[in-house]
Amino acid sequence: MKTKVQVAIIGKPNAGKSTFFAAATLKDVKISPTPFTTIDPNIGVGYVRIDDCPCKSVACNPKSYVVVEGVCYAPVELIDVAGLVPGAWQGRGLGNQFLDHLRRAPVLIHVVDASGSTDEEGRLVKPGSHDPLKDVEFLEREVDMWIASIIKRDWDKVVRFVEFSKRDIVEVLLEKLAGLGMGRVHVEKALEVAGLAKRPPSKWGEEDFYKFSHSVRSLSKPIVIAANKIDLPEGEEGYKRLREAYPDRIIIPTSAEAELALRRAASKGLIKYKPGDDKFEITGELTAQQRAVLDKIAEVMKKWGGTGVVQAINAAVFKALRYVAVYPVEDERRLSDKNGNVLPDILLVPHTYTARDVAYTIHTELGDRFITAIDVRSGRRLASDEPVTHGLVLKIVAR
């Protein structure tokens, strides 16, 4: 099967990115109030949570995912990109190197210090003194300007190709953006949105490059905002400001520190906690200090419906990317593979995928030999051009 969905975690230094990553993966990473603690990208496995999975009613035997008390957790690859500062696209703070780590990920989670306790460089300041809206503006501009700088390289050649050799501008731009995971649909739509579909490339100005880059990035690499440090009073105010400023954006209130504390406590047997829950149960002996910390975390979770870490990853995969979870099986009666494993796999795929696309995701040969597919729970055969749906248990019929 093909690799997991990749999600990049981005933000300025000291906003809580590495804490978010550690909480989501329980992988040891450098966490420090010093800017540029992370230099090389940390890569680990996080999970999306699926509450309405068929495992609630079937005793499953998963191979590629985890089930905890009827809740499925499907793996995704998380990439913790080093902190970005203003001017990163020009190379400041190793910015070009850091931005290059975004190439593979089709969706980004921007961890924002909603409490305003760090400035744009990641230096500690008085909580509430820095405007988190500035962080959203500068970081997205850095990513957009980085893409624009890639497009502008050898632009005179693009002009010659399009205006003298009569090559399609879409094809030329696709070649330039090939390593960024951007497809024809993204490029065509971005040209239209930026008002450049009929504008000769020789007439493009600086603003045109930026408009196109912003549009193509928005379409191909959507950003979910994790309003972090929501456990602080200033964090709540910052979250409200973000919601008011960006009413159409996906913004998740988050406390990465709370999630990390919960997962570490659970791993030591002190509490019982399923990631993404809005509460936990104390099961071990606690010191007075541990109990005080957990009591505070419980208040945060009650107020916000959880810590927000799993919710942010879910939002990135299921809302921003609009992926769906599909359960392929070989034996439709037993819901199993050929070895008798019940509901062995979950595939996270785009909502536009058909059953044939899913077959190709499993194996190229299975896609080539595809005949039809069956919705196992209803017994209905799927039309060849019918998109798969979330939670579908799928039997693929092949030659």
Secondary structure, DSSP 8 states (H G I E B T S, - for coil): -----EEEEE-STTSSHHHHHHHHH-------SSTT---S-EEEEEEEEETT-GGGTS----SSSEEETTEEEEEEEEEE-----TTGGGTGGGHHHHHHTTTT-SEEEEEEETT--B-TT--B--TTSS-HHHHHHHHHHHHHHHHHHHHHTTHHHHHIIIIIS---HHHHHHHHTGGGT--HHHHHHHHHHTT-TTS-GGG--HHHHHHHHHHHHHHHS-EEEEEE-TTSHHHHHHHHHHHHH-TTS-EEE--HHHHHHHHHHHHTTSEE--TT-S--EE-S---HHHHHHHHHHHHHHHHHTS-SHHHHHHIIIIIIS-EEEEEEESBTTTTB-TT--BS---EEEETT-BHHHHHHHH-HHHHHTEEEEEETTTTEE--TT-B--TTEEEEEEE-
